Amino acid sequence: MSESENYKKGREIRRQLMGDAMVENMASNTYNNPTMEKFGQYTSEAIFGMLWSRPGLDLKLRTLICVISDTCTARWPELDIHIRMALRQGWTEDEIGEVLLHLGGYIGVPSTREAMIIANEIFQETAAAGAGD
Protein backbone atom coordinates (compact mmCIF):
# COMPACT_ATOMS: atom_id res chain seq x y z
CA MET A 1 0.00 0.00 0.00
CA SER A 2 1.32 3.41 -0.87
CA GLU A 3 1.21 5.71 2.10
CA SER A 4 -1.04 8.72 1.49
CA GLU A 5 -0.67 11.88 3.52
CA ASN A 6 -3.86 10.99 5.42
CA TYR A 7 -2.45 7.55 6.23
CA LYS A 8 0.80 9.06 7.55
CA LYS A 9 -1.11 11.68 9.53
CA GLY A 10 -3.46 9.00 10.88
CA ARG A 11 -0.61 6.79 12.07
CA GLU A 12 0.89 9.76 13.90
CA ILE A 13 -2.44 10.65 15.55
CA ARG A 14 -3.08 7.00 16.56
CA ARG A 15 0.32 6.84 18.21
CA GLN A 16 -0.30 10.15 20.00
CA LEU A 17 -3.69 8.95 21.26
CA MET A 18 -2.74 5.39 22.19
CA GLY A 19 0.96 5.49 22.92
CA ASP A 20 3.67 3.27 21.51
CA ALA A 21 2.92 0.24 23.68
CA MET A 22 -0.76 0.07 22.78
CA VAL A 23 -0.12 0.62 19.06
CA GLU A 24 2.50 -2.13 19.03
CA ASN A 25 0.27 -4.47 21.04
CA MET A 26 -2.60 -3.96 18.60
CA ALA A 27 -0.27 -4.49 15.63
CA SER A 28 0.93 -7.79 17.11
CA ASN A 29 -2.36 -9.12 18.48
CA THR A 30 -5.21 -7.55 16.52
CA TYR A 31 -3.89 -6.47 13.13
CA ASN A 32 -1.66 -9.50 12.66
CA ASN A 33 -3.45 -11.09 9.70
CA PRO A 34 -4.19 -9.88 6.16
CA THR A 35 -7.86 -9.07 6.82
CA MET A 36 -7.30 -7.08 10.00
CA GLU A 37 -4.17 -5.47 8.60
CA LYS A 38 -6.33 -3.96 5.85
CA PHE A 39 -8.79 -2.78 8.48
CA GLY A 40 -5.97 -1.14 10.44
CA GLN A 41 -4.70 0.60 7.33
CA TYR A 42 -8.20 1.83 6.51
CA THR A 43 -8.82 3.20 10.01
CA SER A 44 -5.42 4.87 10.09
CA GLU A 45 -6.22 6.70 6.88
CA ALA A 46 -9.96 7.34 7.04
CA ILE A 47 -10.72 7.58 10.75
CA PHE A 48 -7.53 8.95 12.27
CA GLY A 49 -6.08 10.67 9.21
CA MET A 50 -9.26 12.34 8.00
CA LEU A 51 -11.75 12.44 10.88
CA TRP A 52 -9.59 12.90 13.97
CA SER A 53 -7.43 15.53 12.25
CA ARG A 54 -10.31 17.83 11.33
CA PRO A 55 -10.20 21.34 12.77
CA GLY A 56 -12.72 22.53 15.32
CA LEU A 57 -12.30 19.99 18.14
CA ASP A 58 -9.14 19.01 19.94
CA LEU A 59 -8.09 15.41 20.51
CA LYS A 60 -9.05 15.58 24.18
CA LEU A 61 -12.68 16.41 23.42
CA ARG A 62 -12.82 13.86 20.61
CA THR A 63 -11.77 11.10 23.03
CA LEU A 64 -14.58 12.03 25.41
CA ILE A 65 -17.08 11.97 22.53
CA CYS A 66 -15.92 8.42 21.78
CA VAL A 67 -16.31 7.36 25.42
CA ILE A 68 -19.87 8.70 25.38
CA SER A 69 -20.82 7.18 22.02
CA ASP A 70 -19.32 3.80 22.94
CA THR A 71 -21.31 3.78 26.18
CA CYS A 72 -24.53 4.81 24.44
CA THR A 73 -24.16 2.11 21.79
CA ALA A 74 -22.77 -0.63 24.08
CA ARG A 75 -19.47 -0.92 22.19
CA TRP A 76 -17.55 -2.35 25.12
CA PRO A 77 -14.23 -3.31 23.44
CA GLU A 78 -14.04 0.15 21.86
CA LEU A 79 -14.91 1.77 25.19
CA ASP A 80 -11.84 0.14 26.69
CA ILE A 81 -9.66 1.64 23.96
CA HIS A 82 -11.28 5.07 24.14
CA ILE A 83 -11.11 5.36 27.94
CA ARG A 84 -7.39 4.67 27.72
CA MET A 85 -7.09 7.33 25.02
CA ALA A 86 -9.13 9.78 27.11
CA LEU A 87 -6.81 9.27 30.10
CA ARG A 88 -3.79 9.87 27.85
CA GLN A 89 -5.37 13.12 26.67
CA GLY A 90 -5.77 14.41 30.22
CA TRP A 91 -9.27 13.45 31.34
CA THR A 92 -9.22 12.38 34.97
CA GLU A 93 -10.80 9.26 36.43
CA ASP A 94 -13.26 11.50 38.30
CA GLU A 95 -14.27 13.34 35.13
CA ILE A 96 -14.76 10.13 33.17
CA GLY A 97 -16.74 8.62 36.05
CA GLU A 98 -18.94 11.71 36.28
CA VAL A 99 -19.62 11.63 32.52
CA LEU A 100 -20.63 7.97 32.79
CA LEU A 101 -22.89 8.67 35.79
CA HIS A 102 -24.53 11.53 33.90
CA LEU A 103 -25.30 9.20 31.01
CA GLY A 104 -27.25 6.94 33.38
CA GLY A 105 -30.06 9.46 33.44
CA TYR A 106 -30.35 9.45 29.67
CA ILE A 107 -29.42 6.00 28.37
CA GLY A 108 -30.16 3.84 31.39
CA VAL A 109 -28.38 2.42 34.38
CA PRO A 110 -27.45 -1.02 32.92
CA SER A 111 -25.26 0.49 30.17
CA THR A 112 -23.80 2.98 32.60
CA ARG A 113 -23.01 0.17 35.05
CA GLU A 114 -21.19 -1.84 32.37
CA ALA A 115 -19.22 1.24 31.30
CA MET A 116 -18.24 1.99 34.89
CA ILE A 117 -17.07 -1.59 35.43
CA ILE A 118 -14.84 -1.30 32.36
CA ALA A 119 -13.60 2.12 33.46
CA ASN A 120 -12.80 0.86 36.95
CA GLU A 121 -10.78 -2.06 35.55
CA ILE A 122 -8.78 0.37 33.43
CA PHE A 123 -8.29 2.75 36.38
CA GLN A 124 -7.00 -0.10 38.55
CA GLU A 125 -4.70 -1.36 35.79
CA THR A 126 -3.38 2.16 35.19
CA ALA A 127 -2.77 2.69 38.91
CA ALA A 128 -0.97 -0.63 39.21
CA ALA A 129 1.23 0.20 36.21
CA GLY A 130 2.00 3.63 37.69
CA ALA A 131 2.95 2.08 41.03
CA GLY A 132 5.71 0.14 39.29
CA ASP A 133 7.40 3.29 37.98
Contact map, one row per residue, 1 for C-alpha under 8 A:
1110000000000000000000000000000000000000000000000000000000000000000000000000000000000000000000000000000000000000000000000000000000000
1111000000000000000000000000000000000000000000000000000000000000000000000000000000000000000000000000000000000000000000000000000000000
1111101100000000000000000000000000000000000000000000000000000000000000000000000000000000000000000000000000000000000000000000000000000
0111111100000000000000000000000000000000000010000000000000000000000000000000000000000000000000000000000000000000000000000000000000000
0011111110000000000000000000000000000000000000001000000000000000000000000000000000000000000000000000000000000000000000000000000000000
0001111111000000000000000000000000000000000111001100000000000000000000000000000000000000000000000000000000000000000000000000000000000
0011111111100000000000000000000000000000100111001000000000000000000000000000000000000000000000000000000000000000000000000000000000000
0011111111110000000000000000000000000000000110001000000000000000000000000000000000000000000000000000000000000000000000000000000000000
0000111111111000000000000000000000000000000010011000100000000000000000000000000000000000000000000000000000000000000000000000000000000
0000011111111100000000000000000000000000001111111101100000000000000000000000000000000000000000000000000000000000000000000000000000000
0000001111111110000000000000000000000000000110011000000000000000000000000000000000000000000000000000000000000000000000000000000000000
0000000111111111000000000000000000000000000000000000000000000000000000000000000000000000000000000000000000000000000000000000000000000
0000000011111111100000000000000000000000000000011001100000000000000000000000000000000000000000000000000000000000000000000000000000000
0000000001111111111000100000000000000000000100010000000000000000000000000000000000000000000000000000000000000000000000000000000000000
0000000000111111111100100000000000000000000000000000000000000000000000000000000000000000000000000000000000000000000000000000000000000
0000000000011111111000000000000000000000000000000000000000000000000000000000000000000000000000000000000000000000000000000000000000000
0000000000001111111000000000000000000000000000000000000000100000000000000000000000001001100000000000000000000000000000000000000000000
0000000000000111111111100000000000000000000000000000000000000000000000000000000000011001000000000000000000000000000000000000000000000
0000000000000111111111100000000000000000000000000000000000000000000000000000000000000000000000000000000000000000000000000000000000000
0000000000000010011111110000000000000000000000000000000000000000000000000000000000000000000000000000000000000000000000000000000000000
0000000000000000011111111000000000000000000000000000000000000000000000000000000000000000000000000000000000000000000000000000000000000
0000000000000000011111111100000000000000000000000000000000000000000000000000000000000000000000000000000000000000000000000000000000000
0000000000000110011111111110000000000000000000000000000000000000000000000000000000000000000000000000000000000000000000000000000000000
0000000000000000000111111111000000000000000000000000000000000000000000000000000000000000000000000000000000000000000000000000000000000
0000000000000000000011111111110000000000000000000000000000000000000000000000000000000000000000000000000000000000000000000000000000000
0000000000000000000001111111111000000000000000000000000000000000000000000000000000000000000000000000000000000000000000000000000000000
0000000000000000000000111111111100000000000000000000000000000000000000000000000000000000000000000000000000000000000000000000000000000
0000000000000000000000011111111100000000000000000000000000000000000000000000000000000000000000000000000000000000000000000000000000000
0000000000000000000000001111111100000000000000000000000000000000000000000000000000000000000000000000000000000000000000000000000000000
0000000000000000000000001111111110010000000000000000000000000000000000000000000000000000000000000000000000000000000000000000000000000
0000000000000000000000000111111111111011000000000000000000000000000000000000000000000000000000000000000000000000000000000000000000000
0000000000000000000000000011111111011000000000000000000000000000000000000000000000000000000000000000000000000000000000000000000000000
0000000000000000000000000000011111111000000000000000000000000000000000000000000000000000000000000000000000000000000000000000000000000
0000000000000000000000000000001111111100000000000000000000000000000000000000000000000000000000000000000000000000000000000000000000000
0000000000000000000000000000001011111110000000000000000000000000000000000000000000000000000000000000000000000000000000000000000000000
0000000000000000000000000000011111111111000000000000000000000000000000000000000000000000000000000000000000000000000000000000000000000
0000000000000000000000000000001111111111100000000000000000000000000000000000000000000000000000000000000000000000000000000000000000000
0000000000000000000000000000000001111111110000000000000000000000000000000000000000000000000000000000000000000000000000000000000000000
0000000000000000000000000000001000111111111000000000000000000000000000000000000000000000000000000000000000000000000000000000000000000
0000000000000000000000000000001000011111111100000000000000000000000000000000000000000000000000000000000000000000000000000000000000000
0000001000000000000000000000000000001111111110000000000000000000000000000000000000000000000000000000000000000000000000000000000000000
0000000000000000000000000000000000000111111111100000000000000000000000000000000000000000000000000000000000000000000000000000000000000
0000000001000000000000000000000000000011111111110000000000000000000000000000000000000000000000000000000000000000000000000000000000000
0000011101100100000000000000000000000001111111111000000000000000000000000000000000000000000000000000000000000000000000000000000000000
0001011111100000000000000000000000000000111111111100000000000000000000000000000000000000000000000000000000000000000000000000000000000
0000011001000000000000000000000000000000011111111110000000000000000000000000000000000000000000000000000000000000000000000000000000000
0000000001000000000000000000000000000000011111111111000000000000000000000000000000000000000000000000000000000000000000000000000000000
0000000011101100000000000000000000000000001111111111100000000000000000000000000000000000000000000000000000000000000000000000000000000
0000111111101000000000000000000000000000000111111111100000000000000000000000000000000000000000000000000000000000000000000000000000000
0000010001000000000000000000000000000000000011111111110000000000000000000000000000000000000000000000000000000000000000000000000000000
0000000000000000000000000000000000000000000001111111110000000000000000000000000000000000000000000000000000000000000000000000000000000
0000000001001000000000000000000000000000000000111111110000100100000000000000000000000000000000000000000000000000000000000000000000000
0000000011001000000000000000000000000000000000011111111000000000000000000000000000000000000000000000000000000000000000000000000000000
0000000000000000000000000000000000000000000000000111111110000000000000000000000000000000000000000000000000000000000000000000000000000
0000000000000000000000000000000000000000000000000000111111000000000000000000000000000000000000000000000000000000000000000000000000000
0000000000000000000000000000000000000000000000000000011111000000000000000000000000000000000000000000000000000000000000000000000000000
0000000000000000000000000000000000000000000000000000011111101100000000000000000000000000000000000000000000000000000000000000000000000
0000000000000000000000000000000000000000000000000000001111111100000000000000000000000000000000000000000000000000000000000000000000000
0000000000000000100000000000000000000000000000000001000011111110000000000000000000000000100000000000000000000000000000000000000000000
0000000000000000000000000000000000000000000000000000000001111111000000000000000000000100111000000000000000000000000000000000000000000
0000000000000000000000000000000000000000000000000000000011111111100000000000000000000000000000000000000000000000000000000000000000000
0000000000000000000000000000000000000000000000000001000011111111110000000000000000000000000000000000000000000000000000000000000000000
0000000000000000000000000000000000000000000000000000000000111111111000000000000001101100100000000000000000000000000000000000000000000
0000000000000000000000000000000000000000000000000000000000011111111100000000000001100100000000010000000000000000000000000000000000000
0000000000000000000000000000000000000000000000000000000000001111111110000000000000000000000000000000000000000000000000000000000000000
0000000000000000000000000000000000000000000000000000000000000111111111000000001001000000000000000000000000000000000000000000000000000
0000000000000000000000000000000000000000000000000000000000000011111111100000001001100100000000000000000000000000000000000000000000000
0000000000000000000000000000000000000000000000000000000000000001111111110000000000000000000000000011001000000000000000000000000000000
0000000000000000000000000000000000000000000000000000000000000000111111111000000000000000000000000000000000000000000000000000000000000
0000000000000000000000000000000000000000000000000000000000000000011111111111011000000000000000000000000000000000000000000000000000000
0000000000000000000000000000000000000000000000000000000000000000001111111111001000000000000000000001000000000011001000000000000000000
0000000000000000000000000000000000000000000000000000000000000000000111111110000000000000000000000000001000100010000000000000000000000
0000000000000000000000000000000000000000000000000000000000000000000011111110000000000000000000000000000000000000000000000000000000000
0000000000000000000000000000000000000000000000000000000000000000000001111111000000000000000000000000000000000010000000000000000000000
0000000000000000000000000000000000000000000000000000000000000000000001111111111000000000000000000000000000000000000000000000000000000
0000000000000000000000000000000000000000000000000000000000000000000001100111111100000000000000000000000000000000001001000000000000000
0000000000000000000000000000000000000000000000000000000000000000000000000011111110000000000000000000000000000000000000000000000000000
0000000000000000000000000000000000000000000000000000000000000000000001000011111111000000000000000000000000000000000000000000000000000
0000000000000000000000000000000000000000000000000000000000000000011001100011111111100000000000000000000000000000001001000000000000000
0000000000000000000000000000000000000000000000000000000000000000000000000001111111110000000000000000000000000000000001100100000000000
0000000000000000000000000000000000000000000000000000000000000000000000000000111111111000000000000000000000000000000000000000000000000
0000000000000000000000000000000000000000000000000000000000000011011000000000011111111100000000000000000000000000000000000000000000000
0000000000000000000000000000000000000000000000000000000000000011001000000000001111111110000000010000000000000000000000100100000000000
0000000000000000010000000000000000000000000000000000000000000000000000000000000111111111000000000000000000000000000000000100000000000
0000000000000000110000000000000000000000000000000000000000000010000000000000000011111111100000000000000000000000000000000000000000000
0000000000000000000000000000000000000000000000000000000000010011001000000000000001111111111000000000000000000000000000000000000000000
0000000000000000000000000000000000000000000000000000000000000000000000000000000000111111111110000000000000000000000000000000000000000
0000000000000000110000000000000000000000000000000000000000000000000000000000000000011111111000000000000000000000000000000000000000000
0000000000000000100000000000000000000000000000000000000000110010000000000000000000001111111000000000000000000000000000000000000000000
0000000000000000000000000000000000000000000000000000000000010000000000000000000000000111111100000000000000000000000000000000000000000
0000000000000000000000000000000000000000000000000000000000010000000000000000000000000111111110110000000000000000000000000000000000000
0000000000000000000000000000000000000000000000000000000000000000000000000000000000000010011111110000000000000000000000000000000000000
0000000000000000000000000000000000000000000000000000000000000000000000000000000000000010001111111000000000000000000000000010000000000
0000000000000000000000000000000000000000000000000000000000000000000000000000000000000000000111111100000000000000000000000000000000000
0000000000000000000000000000000000000000000000000000000000000000000000000000000000000000001111111110000000000000000000000000000000000
0000000000000000000000000000000000000000000000000000000000000001000000000000000000100000001111111111000000000000000000000000000000000
0000000000000000000000000000000000000000000000000000000000000000000000000000000000000000000011111111100000000000000100100000000000000
0000000000000000000000000000000000000000000000000000000000000000000000000000000000000000000001111111110000000000000000000000000000000
0000000000000000000000000000000000000000000000000000000000000000000100000000000000000000000000111111111000000000000000000000000000000
0000000000000000000000000000000000000000000000000000000000000000000100100000000000000000000000011111111100000001001100000000000000000
0000000000000000000000000000000000000000000000000000000000000000000000000000000000000000000000001111111110000001000000000000000000000
0000000000000000000000000000000000000000000000000000000000000000000000000000000000000000000000000111111111000000000000000000000000000
0000000000000000000000000000000000000000000000000000000000000000000100010000000000000000000000000011111111110001000000000000000000000
0000000000000000000000000000000000000000000000000000000000000000000000000000000000000000000000000001111111111111000000000000000000000
0000000000000000000000000000000000000000000000000000000000000000000000000000000000000000000000000000111111111000000000000000000000000
0000000000000000000000000000000000000000000000000000000000000000000000000000000000000000000000000000011111110000000000000000000000000
0000000000000000000000000000000000000000000000000000000000000000000000010000000000000000000000000000001111111011000000000000000000000
0000000000000000000000000000000000000000000000000000000000000000000000000000000000000000000000000000001111111111000000000000000000000
0000000000000000000000000000000000000000000000000000000000000000000000000000000000000000000000000000000110111111100000000000000000000
0000000000000000000000000000000000000000000000000000000000000000000000000000000000000000000000000000000100011111110000000000000000000
0000000000000000000000000000000000000000000000000000000000000000000000110100000000000000000000000000000100111111111000000000000000000
0000000000000000000000000000000000000000000000000000000000000000000000100000000000000000000000000001101100111111111100000000000000000
0000000000000000000000000000000000000000000000000000000000000000000000000000000000000000000000000000000000001111111110000000000000000
0000000000000000000000000000000000000000000000000000000000000000000000000000000000000000000000000000000000000111111111000000000000000
0000000000000000000000000000000000000000000000000000000000000000000000100001001000000000000000000001000000000011111111100000000000000
0000000000000000000000000000000000000000000000000000000000000000000000000000000000000000000000001001000000000001111111110000000000000
0000000000000000000000000000000000000000000000000000000000000000000000000000000000000000000000000000000000000000111111111000000000000
0000000000000000000000000000000000000000000000000000000000000000000000000001001100000000000000000000000000000000011111111100000000000
0000000000000000000000000000000000000000000000000000000000000000000000000000000100100000000000001000000000000000001111111110000000000
0000000000000000000000000000000000000000000000000000000000000000000000000000000000000000000000000000000000000000000111111111000000000
0000000000000000000000000000000000000000000000000000000000000000000000000000000000000000000000000000000000000000000011111111100000000
0000000000000000000000000000000000000000000000000000000000000000000000000000000100110000000000000000000000000000000001111111110000000
0000000000000000000000000000000000000000000000000000000000000000000000000000000000000000000010000000000000000000000000111111111000000
0000000000000000000000000000000000000000000000000000000000000000000000000000000000000000000000000000000000000000000000011111111100000
0000000000000000000000000000000000000000000000000000000000000000000000000000000000000000000000000000000000000000000000001111111110000
0000000000000000000000000000000000000000000000000000000000000000000000000000000000000000000000000000000000000000000000000111111111000
0000000000000000000000000000000000000000000000000000000000000000000000000000000000000000000000000000000000000000000000000011111111100
0000000000000000000000000000000000000000000000000000000000000000000000000000000000000000000000000000000000000000000000000001111111110
0000000000000000000000000000000000000000000000000000000000000000000000000000000000000000000000000000000000000000000000000000111111111
0000000000000000000000000000000000000000000000000000000000000000000000000000000000000000000000000000000000000000000000000000011111111
0000000000000000000000000000000000000000000000000000000000000000000000000000000000000000000000000000000000000000000000000000001111111
0000000000000000000000000000000000000000000000000000000000000000000000000000000000000000000000000000000000000000000000000000000111111
0000000000000000000000000000000000000000000000000000000000000000000000000000000000000000000000000000000000000000000000000000000011111
